[in-house]
Amino acid sequence: MAHRWNNDLSRADITPEATFLNRRHVLAGLAASGLSAVAGRARAETLEPNSWEEITGYNNFYEFGTGKGDPAEYAHLLTTKPWSVKIDGMVDRPGDYDFQDIMSEMTVEERIYRFRCVEAWSMVIPWNGFELADLLAMAGVQEGAKYVAFETLYRPEEMPGTRYPVLDWPYREGLRLDEAMHPLTLMATGIYGKPLPNQNGAPLRLVVPWKYGFKSIKSIVRITLTDKEPPTSWNMAIPSEYGFYSNVNPEVSHPRWSQASERKIGGGFFVKRVPTLMFNGYEKEVAGLYEGMDLAKYF
């Protein structure tokens, strides 16, 4: 299937893999703002690259626990083979799509995206995957569909975090159909040229680079086309903090912190903060999706 997006990032822009591996140390150092400059510089200069096993030692995947290290500790329990994705709702060809069959139909490419989370740090990450639009075309989107809903696997015997009512399980996310069909919207199957580890959402996760990280739902087992805005987990849990759209917008502050500036991972502890770019730097590509909308209201 044709590649429909011209990437303006190169491999020179990529956050080094060792830095990505080390990001829990980097963030810990940034949080320790009371340290002296000398102590902070010494910490930065003595960082050692982590192993691949530690790549997701600092991340969120609440199905395995709320601690940053829980996904790395418990995700090995997850069975990812066989894997299928149910595609239903307003589609011509509903059914359970085997992951291997999906992969045989798709052209998997490397996409280099800016990727940003709400902690005001950013990276440039090479994902491997295919456009969500191609998968939706396989199922056949019906006229009248306006939204795409996603669900993460819910398997308490393998995902210990789901045994607690932290969220209303299963984890749910959603996009407007035009967002889902945009060529930037990726179904990721790998990272840094390697298959996705369980901790990162194996075997199939969403990547929407102009939105905050929690929109990129992991370990997807269901995709539903609908004409109604679907419920999303964090919006259901804390609607005052997490809206349906969750676009990177420096003009709209999170209730507990500013989103106006960020620090790029890999530049050291004392790198100058820079203004956060609207839509995470993809304004030219995606601003047209929201023409005429009040982005402070629809946050």
Secondary structure, 3 states (H helix, E strand, C coil): CCCCCCCCCCHHHCCCHHHHHCHHHHHHHHHCCCCCHHHHHHHHHCCCCCCHHHCCCCCCCHHHCCCCCHHHHHHHHCCCCCCEEEEEECECCCEEEEHHHHHHHCCCEEEEEEEEECCCEEEEEEEEEEEHHHHHHHHCECCCCCEEEEEECCCCCCCHHHHCCCCCCCCEEEEEHHHHCCCCCEEEEEECCEECCHHHCCCCEEECCCECHHHCCCCEEEEEEECCCCCCHHHHHCCCCCCCCCECCCCCCECCECCCEEEECCCCCCCCCEECCHHHHCHHHHHHHHCCCCCCCCC
